[in-house]
Amino acid sequence: MEYPLNIAIVWHMHQPYYKSLVKNKYRMPWVRLHGIKDYYDMPAILEDFPDIHQTFNLVPSLIEQIEDYVSGEADEEFLKMTLKPAKELLMHERIFILKNFFMANWDKMIKKIPHYFELLKKRGFFFADESLMDTQRYFSVSDMRDLQVLFNLVWFDPMFIERDSFLEEMFKKGKNYTEEEKHTVIKKQFEILGQIIPKYQQLAEKGIIEVSISPFYHPILPLLCDTHIAKAALPNIRLPLERFIHPEDAEKQVQMAVDYYQEKFGMHAKGMWPSEGSVSEEIIPIIAKTGIKWIATDEEILGKSLNFSLTRDGYGNSRHPEILYKPYIIQKGGHSLNILFRDHTLSDLLGFIYSKWDYKAAAHNFIEKLHNIRKSLGALNKNGEHLVSIILDGENAWEYFDNDGRDFFLYLYEKLSNDKLLNFVTVSEALEKSPPKTHLKSLFPGSWIHHNFRIWIGHEEDNKAWDMLNDARKALRDYERECVSTDEAALQSIQNAWKEIYIAEGSDWCWWYGDDHSSENDEEFDRLFREHLKNVYKYIGVPVPDKLSIPIIVEDKVCHPTHEFVAFINPIIDGEVTNYFEWLSAANYDVKSQGGTMHQAETIISNIYYGFNLKNMFIRIDTSGILDEETFKPVMFSIEFYAPQRGKVDITLFNENGVMGQFYTWDSKKESWEWAADLEEVTANRIIEAKIPFDILKAKQNEGIHFVVKVKKNGFEVERKPDIGYFSFTAPDENYEAFMWNV
């Protein structure tokens, strides 16, 4: 007899808190734009497939921001720039639009409307801020108005285009919009925003979905309880100067979320996805005593908790399905919680891999993998006690799919609806039908990323942010203790200051600090984090420390590659990937993997590989587009070295002598670059490759080499990788490979 397999998909819906409370302004538009693209349609599509039950994890601070827009209280710069009549735009406003209103997936979103893509080409795929002052002169009033409309139009989910004749007409029109049409597009956005939370309420009442929550402002709960918990996974990690131990803040963040859910949904929340899947034994009683029944995290946490290696075969199938695919019970401090562990591989396939596949092939592969799990469990699954948990971001992946993933989901859900051996359930349905029987004796502290907290603590920038948070919290606590005023305004100021502390405890700020992730919005996040802390002091009338006016982001820092060196390389410099192995042992910096969840503009560089043998450094640059002459003739790639001496290699692709690589040194007396040598081996075809002898760099063995890669167009720098900091490696000696083999 074949037994059906229970599967629970949890979609995590979250955006950073973009609002500055004192200024009452939204820094970025992503709550509004994801509201019309993801937050409504992801649950709404299930109305046509009522047997496919799913769980949606809504972070309360996201709901709060959505409702800010619905109430008309969201003061957002991007929206202002949209609604201002195009003929009244000042030069700096036109530049703002040209810089920011192409922040959408070029291939999947912008190219859908030919005129939008033409405007992009007119602006330039690669640009420097300085050049926009000149570029904006070539954009007519009609062009600017079209840009205002198109940026807002392409974020609508295909569901709304199909259902709304006006939006469908706007897509077909594609250009020459009127001010009235522009205002109607924005009006449609707000109509959708107003339907989001009611739709979740409606589907939850029907039993099609379950709505779970995260702590209110998305903090890393274990670190709030005690920052020293980071040492459990990383004993040698460097921590902030001051130990942060405030489990009462963790309790507050959880209780605020539970209370807010009760207010919005009229019922008690049953489940919680701890922010970033971050768990520790200390948070179990904090969450359980609020009435939450289940939490979830990653499969690596399960392996570490059991002190057991959960491995997979060559096809990615778990070798231990009977351990991974079931819920557990964890008891601490007289409280117990049900806990699930997500299938890391299946979650990543949905979130990162399938967007590159044909949607039908992706759907069939997903279904096949679920059936493989069902077969691997066999008779063990006869009582339905086994459960596959798939948990991932519910909003950012779909702009990389064709048609915003709608084709994929419609095809997948139709197939699943007719598959009687795959049973899609909400988490609570699964737990109620088959309560967990296995007790977990201990819970390893960590997150869904490498079962540790390295993303949010340990780097100099992260630690500085924690110390600033700690200082602001102490100042507020001291003021609160000394405050004798019962004046309502004074009490409200204290309450507002605490809200700023809770916002600053959110995970998003330290996500971007350090060398783990980077985006073009790093400086904005840094500014906003420090602004929240400044507001704490302003609310209580205490002088703002000068250090909060200094950026936390450090320009002079090492950027670690996505994959580290393994061994010497000796690639053929021919502009082609000659064979799979020639760059396999090199360091690789994958630009897309550094972006995380934010909306980076398209980049010129997609990958940088660098490696060496005893005598030479090798570098390979992959671009996002084909290296055609029309696009790249005015473009130059420059590898700039900061150590052991200041120098650079300029690579030009299309000139009368073909591809050229020239090495320059910096003359500090003349304050100019001086030509020193031509590279003998540099070329470009599908990729750019160059061999740079250590001799011309004047790099001695075991000496550090620091460099960045820049892209310049007509003399202007238009891109730099890494965005902040520099790449670094040590010039090798004869013992390098022997050392690597013994590491």
Secondary structure, DSSP 8 states (H G I E B T S, - for coil): ----EEEEEEEEE-----EETTTTEES--HHHHHIIIIITHHHHGGGG-TT--EEEEE-HHHHHHHHHHHTT---BHHHHHHHS-GGG--HHHHHHHHHHTT-S-TTTTGGGSHHHHHHHHHH-SS--GGGHHHHGGG--HHHHHHHHHHHHHTTS-HHHHHH-HHHHHHHHH-S---HHHHHHHHHHHHHHHTTHHHHHHHHHHHTSEEEEE--TT-B-HHHHH-GGGGGGT-TT----SS----HHHHHHHHHHHHHHHHHHHSS---EE--GGG-B-TTHHHHHHTTT--EEEEEHHHHHHHHT----B-TTS-BS-HHHHSS-EEEEETTEEEEEEEE-HHHHHIIIIIGGGS-HHHHHHHHHHHHHHHHHHHGGGGTTS--EEEEEEESSSSGGGSGGGGHHHHHHHHHHHHT-TTEEE--HHHHHHHS---EEES----B-TTTTS-TTTSSSHHHHHHHHHHHHHHHHHHHHHHH-----HHHHHHHHHHHHHHHHHTBTHHHHHSTTS---TTHHHHHHHHHHHHHHHHHHHT----GGGGS-S--SS-B---SB---S------SSS--STTTTTTSEEEETGGGSTTS-----SEEEEEEEE-SSEEEEEEEESS---HHHHTTEEEEEEEEESS-EEEEEE-SSTTSSEEEEEEEETTTTEEEEEEE-SSEEESSSEEEEEEHHHHT--TT-EEEEEEEEEETTEEEEEESSSSBEEEE---TTHHHHHHH-
